[in-house]
Amino acid sequence: MMQKWACTACDYVYDPDLGDPDEGVEPGTPWGEVPETWECPECGMGKDAFEPLEE
């Protein structure tokens, strides 16, 4: 299982197993390969607003 990342602004969780197909991030894409231009689909914050989610 890959590391999940949580948005510190809205608590959206990026799950690499699901990706974000609506924004061109295919399922199975690890966080390090998510484009720097990607934004949180819930609130629009950038990747720098995300922190690793503690399991």
PDB file of N, CA, C and O in Angstrom, chain B, residues numbered from 101:
ATOM      1  N   MET B 101       0.837  -1.186   0.000  1.00  0.00           N
ATOM      2  CA  MET B 101       0.000   0.000   0.000  1.00  0.00           C
ATOM      3  C   MET B 101       0.886   1.254   0.000  1.00  0.00           C
ATOM      4  O   MET B 101       1.836   1.359   0.776  1.00  0.00           O
ATOM      5  N   MET B 102       0.560   2.184  -0.871  1.00  0.00           N
ATOM      6  CA  MET B 102       1.344   3.415  -0.969  1.00  0.00           C
ATOM      7  C   MET B 102       0.863   4.452   0.044  1.00  0.00           C
ATOM      8  O   MET B 102      -0.276   4.418   0.509  1.00  0.00           O
ATOM      9  N   GLN B 103       1.764   5.368   0.368  1.00  0.00           N
ATOM     10  CA  GLN B 103       1.489   6.449   1.317  1.00  0.00           C
ATOM     11  C   GLN B 103       0.372   7.351   0.817  1.00  0.00           C
ATOM     12  O   GLN B 103       0.389   7.794  -0.331  1.00  0.00           O
ATOM     13  N   LYS B 104      -0.602   7.623   1.686  1.00  0.00           N
ATOM     14  CA  LYS B 104      -1.668   8.573   1.376  1.00  0.00           C
ATOM     15  C   LYS B 104      -1.239   9.951   1.881  1.00  0.00           C
ATOM     16  O   LYS B 104      -0.443  10.061   2.815  1.00  0.00           O
ATOM     17  N   TRP B 105      -1.772  10.991   1.257  1.00  0.00           N
ATOM     18  CA  TRP B 105      -1.438  12.370   1.614  1.00  0.00           C
ATOM     19  C   TRP B 105      -2.709  13.144   1.881  1.00  0.00           C
ATOM     20  O   TRP B 105      -3.690  12.998   1.152  1.00  0.00           O
ATOM     21  N   ALA B 106      -2.705  13.976   2.931  1.00  0.00           N
ATOM     22  CA  ALA B 106      -3.892  14.738   3.316  1.00  0.00           C
ATOM     23  C   ALA B 106      -3.663  16.233   3.110  1.00  0.00           C
ATOM     24  O   ALA B 106      -2.596  16.762   3.422  1.00  0.00           O
ATOM     25  N   CYS B 107      -4.683  16.897   2.579  1.00  0.00           N
ATOM     26  CA  CYS B 107      -4.648  18.349   2.419  1.00  0.00           C
ATOM     27  C   CYS B 107      -4.841  18.986   3.793  1.00  0.00           C
ATOM     28  O   CYS B 107      -5.795  18.665   4.501  1.00  0.00           O
ATOM     29  N   THR B 108      -3.941  19.883   4.167  1.00  0.00           N
ATOM     30  CA  THR B 108      -4.024  20.521   5.478  1.00  0.00           C
ATOM     31  C   THR B 108      -5.112  21.592   5.520  1.00  0.00           C
ATOM     32  O   THR B 108      -5.488  22.045   6.601  1.00  0.00           O
ATOM     33  N   ALA B 109      -5.620  21.999   4.360  1.00  0.00           N
ATOM     34  CA  ALA B 109      -6.652  23.031   4.320  1.00  0.00           C
ATOM     35  C   ALA B 109      -8.061  22.453   4.450  1.00  0.00           C
ATOM     36  O   ALA B 109      -8.922  23.044   5.102  1.00  0.00           O
ATOM     37  N   CYS B 110      -8.293  21.283   3.820  1.00  0.00           N
ATOM     38  CA  CYS B 110      -9.666  20.765   3.803  1.00  0.00           C
ATOM     39  C   CYS B 110      -9.786  19.290   4.179  1.00  0.00           C
ATOM     40  O   CYS B 110     -10.892  18.751   4.213  1.00  0.00           O
ATOM     41  N   ASP B 111      -8.673  18.639   4.459  1.00  0.00           N
ATOM     42  CA  ASP B 111      -8.667  17.221   4.858  1.00  0.00           C
ATOM     43  C   ASP B 111      -8.976  16.242   3.729  1.00  0.00           C
ATOM     44  O   ASP B 111      -9.222  15.064   3.989  1.00  0.00           O
ATOM     45  N   TYR B 112      -8.968  16.713   2.471  1.00  0.00           N
ATOM     46  CA  TYR B 112      -9.065  15.773   1.347  1.00  0.00           C
ATOM     47  C   TYR B 112      -7.862  14.837   1.414  1.00  0.00           C
ATOM     48  O   TYR B 112      -6.752  15.272   1.722  1.00  0.00           O
ATOM     49  N   VAL B 113      -8.075  13.570   1.132  1.00  0.00           N
ATOM     50  CA  VAL B 113      -6.984  12.591   1.145  1.00  0.00           C
ATOM     51  C   VAL B 113      -6.700  12.117  -0.269  1.00  0.00           C
ATOM     52  O   VAL B 113      -7.583  11.613  -0.963  1.00  0.00           O
ATOM     53  N   TYR B 114      -5.432  12.289  -0.687  1.00  0.00           N
ATOM     54  CA  TYR B 114      -4.990  11.730  -1.972  1.00  0.00           C
ATOM     55  C   TYR B 114      -4.574  10.294  -1.724  1.00  0.00           C
ATOM     56  O   TYR B 114      -3.649  10.026  -0.957  1.00  0.00           O
ATOM     57  N   ASP B 115      -5.264   9.373  -2.382  1.00  0.00           N
ATOM     58  CA  ASP B 115      -4.964   7.946  -2.276  1.00  0.00           C
ATOM     59  C   ASP B 115      -4.330   7.514  -3.601  1.00  0.00           C
ATOM     60  O   ASP B 115      -5.001   7.505  -4.633  1.00  0.00           O
ATOM     61  N   PRO B 116      -3.031   7.153  -3.577  1.00  0.00           N
ATOM     62  CA  PRO B 116      -2.362   6.763  -4.821  1.00  0.00           C
ATOM     63  C   PRO B 116      -3.035   5.597  -5.538  1.00  0.00           C
ATOM     64  O   PRO B 116      -2.956   5.493  -6.762  1.00  0.00           O
ATOM     65  N   ASP B 117      -3.695   4.721  -4.784  1.00  0.00           N
ATOM     66  CA  ASP B 117      -4.372   3.592  -5.409  1.00  0.00           C
ATOM     67  C   ASP B 117      -5.539   4.053  -6.282  1.00  0.00           C
ATOM     68  O   ASP B 117      -5.903   3.381  -7.247  1.00  0.00           O
ATOM     69  N   LEU B 118      -6.123   5.205  -5.936  1.00  0.00           N
ATOM     70  CA  LEU B 118      -7.248   5.756  -6.692  1.00  0.00           C
ATOM     71  C   LEU B 118      -6.812   6.825  -7.688  1.00  0.00           C
ATOM     72  O   LEU B 118      -7.439   6.992  -8.734  1.00  0.00           O
ATOM     73  N   GLY B 119      -5.729   7.556  -7.363  1.00  0.00           N
ATOM     74  CA  GLY B 119      -5.290   8.663  -8.209  1.00  0.00           C
ATOM     75  C   GLY B 119      -6.340   9.761  -8.240  1.00  0.00           C
ATOM     76  O   GLY B 119      -7.141   9.896  -7.316  1.00  0.00           O
ATOM     77  N   ASP B 120      -6.327  10.541  -9.308  1.00  0.00           N
ATOM     78  CA  ASP B 120      -7.327  11.594  -9.536  1.00  0.00           C
ATOM     79  C   ASP B 120      -7.564  11.654 -11.042  1.00  0.00           C
ATOM     80  O   ASP B 120      -7.148  12.599 -11.713  1.00  0.00           O
ATOM     81  N   PRO B 121      -8.251  10.613 -11.567  1.00  0.00           N
ATOM     82  CA  PRO B 121      -8.430  10.505 -13.019  1.00  0.00           C
ATOM     83  C   PRO B 121      -9.074  11.733 -13.669  1.00  0.00           C
ATOM     84  O   PRO B 121      -8.798  12.043 -14.827  1.00  0.00           O
ATOM     85  N   ASP B 122      -9.934  12.431 -12.918  1.00  0.00           N
ATOM     86  CA  ASP B 122     -10.584  13.626 -13.469  1.00  0.00           C
ATOM     87  C   ASP B 122      -9.566  14.707 -13.809  1.00  0.00           C
ATOM     88  O   ASP B 122      -9.815  15.563 -14.658  1.00  0.00           O
ATOM     89  N   GLU B 123      -8.410  14.660 -13.133  1.00  0.00           N
ATOM     90  CA  GLU B 123      -7.354  15.648 -13.383  1.00  0.00           C
ATOM     91  C   GLU B 123      -6.138  15.021 -14.067  1.00  0.00           C
ATOM     92  O   GLU B 123      -5.052  15.599 -14.062  1.00  0.00           O
ATOM     93  N   GLY B 124      -6.326  13.839 -14.652  1.00  0.00           N
ATOM     94  CA  GLY B 124      -5.253  13.215 -15.420  1.00  0.00           C
ATOM     95  C   GLY B 124      -4.226  12.459 -14.606  1.00  0.00           C
ATOM     96  O   GLY B 124      -3.168  12.109 -15.130  1.00  0.00           O
ATOM     97  N   VAL B 125      -4.509  12.193 -13.327  1.00  0.00           N
ATOM     98  CA  VAL B 125      -3.595  11.416 -12.482  1.00  0.00           C
ATOM     99  C   VAL B 125      -4.171  10.008 -12.382  1.00  0.00           C
ATOM    100  O   VAL B 125      -5.173   9.773 -11.707  1.00  0.00           O
ATOM    101  N   GLU B 126      -3.519   9.089 -13.065  1.00  0.00           N
ATOM    102  CA  GLU B 126      -4.021   7.724 -13.158  1.00  0.00           C
ATOM    103  C   GLU B 126      -3.933   6.977 -11.826  1.00  0.00           C
ATOM    104  O   GLU B 126      -3.039   7.252 -11.025  1.00  0.00           O
ATOM    105  N   PRO B 127      -4.854   6.029 -11.577  1.00  0.00           N
ATOM    106  CA  PRO B 127      -4.734   5.176 -10.391  1.00  0.00           C
ATOM    107  C   PRO B 127      -3.374   4.497 -10.356  1.00  0.00           C
ATOM    108  O   PRO B 127      -2.854   4.076 -11.389  1.00  0.00           O
ATOM    109  N   GLY B 128      -2.805   4.393  -9.166  1.00  0.00           N
ATOM    110  CA  GLY B 128      -1.488   3.787  -9.010  1.00  0.00           C
ATOM    111  C   GLY B 128      -0.347   4.793  -9.089  1.00  0.00           C
ATOM    112  O   GLY B 128       0.820   4.403  -9.062  1.00  0.00           O
ATOM    113  N   THR B 129      -0.667   6.092  -9.186  1.00  0.00           N
ATOM    114  CA  THR B 129       0.362   7.123  -9.278  1.00  0.00           C
ATOM    115  C   THR B 129       0.826   7.525  -7.877  1.00  0.00           C
ATOM    116  O   THR B 129       0.048   8.093  -7.111  1.00  0.00           O
ATOM    117  N   PRO B 130       2.100   7.233  -7.530  1.00  0.00           N
ATOM    118  CA  PRO B 130       2.595   7.642  -6.213  1.00  0.00           C
ATOM    119  C   PRO B 130       2.702   9.170  -6.126  1.00  0.00           C
ATOM    120  O   PRO B 130       2.803   9.853  -7.146  1.00  0.00           O
ATOM    121  N   TRP B 131       2.678   9.686  -4.913  1.00  0.00           N
ATOM    122  CA  TRP B 131       2.690  11.137  -4.675  1.00  0.00           C
ATOM    123  C   TRP B 131       3.835  11.832  -5.403  1.00  0.00           C
ATOM    124  O   TRP B 131       3.653  12.917  -5.956  1.00  0.00           O
ATOM    125  N   GLY B 132       4.994  11.222  -5.404  1.00  0.00           N
ATOM    126  CA  GLY B 132       6.161  11.835  -6.036  1.00  0.00           C
ATOM    127  C   GLY B 132       6.021  12.022  -7.540  1.00  0.00           C
ATOM    128  O   GLY B 132       6.757  12.806  -8.139  1.00  0.00           O
ATOM    129  N   GLU B 133       5.084  11.311  -8.152  1.00  0.00           N
ATOM    130  CA  GLU B 133       4.877  11.418  -9.595  1.00  0.00           C
ATOM    131  C   GLU B 133       3.655  12.254  -9.960  1.00  0.00           C
ATOM    132  O   GLU B 133       3.362  12.452 -11.139  1.00  0.00           O
ATOM    133  N   VAL B 134       2.936  12.749  -8.934  1.00  0.00           N
ATOM    134  CA  VAL B 134       1.806  13.652  -9.188  1.00  0.00           C
ATOM    135  C   VAL B 134       2.407  14.980  -9.664  1.00  0.00           C
ATOM    136  O   VAL B 134       3.318  15.503  -9.021  1.00  0.00           O
ATOM    137  N   PRO B 135       1.915  15.529 -10.774  1.00  0.00           N
ATOM    138  CA  PRO B 135       2.495  16.777 -11.296  1.00  0.00           C
ATOM    139  C   PRO B 135       2.473  17.910 -10.275  1.00  0.00           C
ATOM    140  O   PRO B 135       1.526  18.031  -9.499  1.00  0.00           O
ATOM    141  N   GLU B 136       3.511  18.736 -10.274  1.00  0.00           N
ATOM    142  CA  GLU B 136       3.599  19.869  -9.352  1.00  0.00           C
ATOM    143  C   GLU B 136       2.455  20.855  -9.574  1.00  0.00           C
ATOM    144  O   GLU B 136       2.128  21.637  -8.681  1.00  0.00           O
ATOM    145  N   THR B 137       1.850  20.822 -10.751  1.00  0.00           N
ATOM    146  CA  THR B 137       0.755  21.741 -11.071  1.00  0.00           C
ATOM    147  C   THR B 137      -0.602  21.240 -10.580  1.00  0.00           C
ATOM    148  O   THR B 137      -1.598  21.960 -10.651  1.00  0.00           O
ATOM    149  N   TRP B 138      -0.637  19.998 -10.079  1.00  0.00           N
ATOM    150  CA  TRP B 138      -1.884  19.419  -9.591  1.00  0.00           C
ATOM    151  C   TRP B 138      -2.381  20.205  -8.392  1.00  0.00           C
ATOM    152  O   TRP B 138      -1.587  20.676  -7.578  1.00  0.00           O
ATOM    153  N   GLU B 139      -3.704  20.346  -8.282  1.00  0.00           N
ATOM    154  CA  GLU B 139      -4.312  21.045  -7.155  1.00  0.00           C
ATOM    155  C   GLU B 139      -5.336  20.143  -6.483  1.00  0.00           C
ATOM    156  O   GLU B 139      -5.910  19.255  -7.114  1.00  0.00           O
ATOM    157  N   CYS B 140      -5.556  20.380  -5.202  1.00  0.00           N
ATOM    158  CA  CYS B 140      -6.561  19.633  -4.444  1.00  0.00           C
ATOM    159  C   CYS B 140      -7.909  19.773  -5.135  1.00  0.00           C
ATOM    160  O   CYS B 140      -8.354  20.893  -5.387  1.00  0.00           O
ATOM    161  N   PRO B 141      -8.575  18.652  -5.451  1.00  0.00           N
ATOM    162  CA  PRO B 141      -9.870  18.737  -6.139  1.00  0.00           C
ATOM    163  C   PRO B 141     -10.981  19.314  -5.259  1.00  0.00           C
ATOM    164  O   PRO B 141     -12.024  19.716  -5.774  1.00  0.00           O
ATOM    165  N   GLU B 142     -10.774  19.360  -3.953  1.00  0.00           N
ATOM    166  CA  GLU B 142     -11.791  19.884  -3.050  1.00  0.00           C
ATOM    167  C   GLU B 142     -11.667  21.389  -2.827  1.00  0.00           C
ATOM    168  O   GLU B 142     -12.671  22.101  -2.824  1.00  0.00           O
ATOM    169  N   CYS B 143     -10.423  21.881  -2.639  1.00  0.00           N
ATOM    170  CA  CYS B 143     -10.267  23.292  -2.252  1.00  0.00           C
ATOM    171  C   CYS B 143      -9.319  24.086  -3.140  1.00  0.00           C
ATOM    172  O   CYS B 143      -9.237  25.308  -3.017  1.00  0.00           O
ATOM    173  N   GLY B 144      -8.594  23.401  -4.043  1.00  0.00           N
ATOM    174  CA  GLY B 144      -7.731  24.112  -4.977  1.00  0.00           C
ATOM    175  C   GLY B 144      -6.336  24.424  -4.477  1.00  0.00           C
ATOM    176  O   GLY B 144      -5.577  25.095  -5.176  1.00  0.00           O
ATOM    177  N   MET B 145      -5.970  23.960  -3.288  1.00  0.00           N
ATOM    178  CA  MET B 145      -4.616  24.196  -2.775  1.00  0.00           C
ATOM    179  C   MET B 145      -3.616  23.351  -3.572  1.00  0.00           C
ATOM    180  O   MET B 145      -3.971  22.334  -4.167  1.00  0.00           O
ATOM    181  N   GLY B 146      -2.369  23.798  -3.566  1.00  0.00           N
ATOM    182  CA  GLY B 146      -1.317  23.094  -4.284  1.00  0.00           C
ATOM    183  C   GLY B 146      -0.745  21.933  -3.492  1.00  0.00           C
ATOM    184  O   GLY B 146      -1.125  21.696  -2.345  1.00  0.00           O
ATOM    185  N   LYS B 147       0.177  21.210  -4.122  1.00  0.00           N
ATOM    186  CA  LYS B 147       0.791  20.043  -3.484  1.00  0.00           C
ATOM    187  C   LYS B 147       1.494  20.393  -2.169  1.00  0.00           C
ATOM    188  O   LYS B 147       1.605  19.553  -1.277  1.00  0.00           O
ATOM    189  N   ASP B 148       1.968  21.643  -2.056  1.00  0.00           N
ATOM    190  CA  ASP B 148       2.697  22.035  -0.851  1.00  0.00           C
ATOM    191  C   ASP B 148       1.790  22.123   0.379  1.00  0.00           C
ATOM    192  O   ASP B 148       2.281  22.266   1.498  1.00  0.00           O
ATOM    193  N   ALA B 149       0.471  22.038   0.181  1.00  0.00           N
ATOM    194  CA  ALA B 149      -0.473  22.066   1.307  1.00  0.00           C
ATOM    195  C   ALA B 149      -0.753  20.666   1.856  1.00  0.00           C
ATOM    196  O   ALA B 149      -1.537  20.513   2.792  1.00  0.00           O
ATOM    197  N   PHE B 150      -0.118  19.652   1.281  1.00  0.00           N
ATOM    198  CA  PHE B 150      -0.373  18.271   1.688  1.00  0.00           C
ATOM    199  C   PHE B 150       0.732  17.746   2.600  1.00  0.00           C
ATOM    200  O   PHE B 150       1.901  18.110   2.468  1.00  0.00           O
ATOM    201  N   GLU B 151       0.328  16.880   3.530  1.00  0.00           N
ATOM    202  CA  GLU B 151       1.270  16.214   4.426  1.00  0.00           C
ATOM    203  C   GLU B 151       0.982  14.718   4.396  1.00  0.00           C
ATOM    204  O   GLU B 151      -0.148  14.306   4.134  1.00  0.00           O
ATOM    205  N   PRO B 152       2.009  13.897   4.666  1.00  0.00           N
ATOM    206  CA  PRO B 152       1.763  12.452   4.707  1.00  0.00           C
ATOM    207  C   PRO B 152       0.709  12.128   5.757  1.00  0.00           C
ATOM    208  O   PRO B 152       0.722  12.674   6.860  1.00  0.00           O
ATOM    209  N   LEU B 153      -0.189  11.244   5.401  1.00  0.00           N
ATOM    210  CA  LEU B 153      -1.252  10.845   6.321  1.00  0.00           C
ATOM    211  C   LEU B 153      -0.731   9.744   7.227  1.00  0.00           C
ATOM    212  O   LEU B 153      -0.178   8.748   6.761  1.00  0.00           O
ATOM    213  N   GLU B 154      -0.913   9.934   8.523  1.00  0.00           N
ATOM    214  CA  GLU B 154      -0.524   8.899   9.477  1.00  0.00           C
ATOM    215  C   GLU B 154      -1.565   7.789   9.425  1.00  0.00           C
ATOM    216  O   GLU B 154      -2.761   8.026   9.597  1.00  0.00           O
ATOM    217  N   GLU B 155      -1.092   6.593   9.188  1.00  0.00           N
ATOM    218  CA  GLU B 155      -2.032   5.454   9.091  1.00  0.00           C
ATOM    219  C   GLU B 155      -2.476   5.012  10.473  1.00  0.00           C
ATOM    220  O   GLU B 155      -3.263   4.073  10.597  1.00  0.00           O
TER     221      GLU B 155
END
